[in-house]
Amino acid sequence: MPARVVMYRTPYCGYCVLAKRLLVSKGVAFDEIDVAGDDEKREWLREATGQHTVPQIFIDGRSIGGYTELNRLERSGELDALLQSA
C-alpha cells in the first residue's frame, strides 16, 4: 500500500513548487494543505516540526522536512522506500 503523503504549503513559495514538481514526477498521490493566513495550522506545524518554513512534508505521519530534505531522500534513493511503506 502506498504511503500517505501530506504537504503543507503556501501558494507563493518557490520551494513548495519544487517539492510538488518532484512528487508529481514520481507519480505520488499527495494531499496539499495551504497554510497561508492560517495561524493555527502554522503554529501546529512549528510545534510538530520545530520549523517555521514551508513546505513541510509528512510521509505516513512522519515529518521528513521540506524540499531540501525531500530532494536529499530522492538523490540517495531512500524516498522510494518511504513511499512504499506498509
MIFIVO-7869 format. One record per residue: residue in three letters; x, z, y of N, C-alpha, C in turn. Coordinates in steps of 0.1 Angstrom, whole numbers, plus 5000, padded with zeros to 4 digits. Layout:
// residues N
alaXZYXZYXZY...
This chain:
// residues 86
met500950004988500050005000500950005012pro500649915022501449915034501350045042ala502350075049502450195058501450175070arg500950285075500150275087501150285099val501050185108501950185120501150195132val501550285141500850305154501950305165met501650225175502550215187501750255199tyr502350355206501850405219502550325229arg501850265239502450175248501750175262thr502350105271501750075284501749925285pro500849865293500849725294502049665302tyr502749745310503749695319505149725314cys505349755301506549795295507249685287gly508449645292509149535285509549575271tyr509949705269510349745255509149745246cys507949765251506749765243506449625239val506749525248506549385244507549345233leu508749395234509749365224509449425210ala508949555211508549615198507349545192lys506449505200505249435194505749305188arg506549235195507049105190507749125177leu508549225175509349255163508349275152leu507349365154506349395144505549275140val505049205150504349075147505148985139ser506448965142507248875135507448915120lys507249035117507349085103506049085096gly504949045103503649045098503049175096val503449275104502949415102501649435110ala500649485103499449525110499749665116phe499349675129499649805136498549825146asp498349955149497449995160498250015173glu497649965184498249985197497350085205ile498050185210497250275219497950275232asp497150235242497550225256497450365262val498650415267498650545273498750545288ala498650425294498750415308497650485315gly497950585324496850655330496250765322asp496750785310496150885301497051005300asp497051095309497951205310497851295297glu496751305291496551385279497351325268lys497251195266497951135255499451135258arg499851115270501251115274501851255271glu501151355274501651495272501751515257trp500751475249500851485234502051415229leu502351295234503551215230504751295233arg504851355245506051435248506251555238glu505151615235505151725226505551685212ala504951575207505151525194506551465192thr507151395202508351325200509551375208gly509251455218510351505227510751405237gln510051285237510351175246509251155256his509651105268508651075278508550925280thr509150845272509150695273508250625263val507850505266507150425257508050295254pro507850235243506850265233507350385224gln506450445218506650545208505950495195ile506750485184506250415172506250515161phe505050525154504950615143504650525130ile505350565119505050495106504650605097asp503450585092502750695083502850835090gly502550835103502550965110503851025114arg504950955110506351005113506850925125ser507250995135507850935147509150875144ile509350745147510650675144511350645157gly510650675169511250645182510650525189gly511450465197510950355205511550215199tyr511650125208512149985204513549995199thr514450065206515850075202515950115187glu515250225184515250275170514650185160leu513550115164512850025156513749905153asn514449855163515349745161516549785153arg517049905154518149955146517749965131leu516550005129516050015115515949875109glu515449775117515349635113516749585110arg517749605118519049545116519749605104ser519449735101520149805090519349775077gly518249715077517449685065516549795061glu516449905068515650015065514250005068leu513949915078512549905083511549865072asp511949765064511149715053510749815043ala511649905040511350015030510350105037leu510450145049509550225056508150165057leu508050035058506849965060506149945046gln506849965035506249955022505950085016ser505850195023505650325018504350335009ala504350435001503250454992501950464999
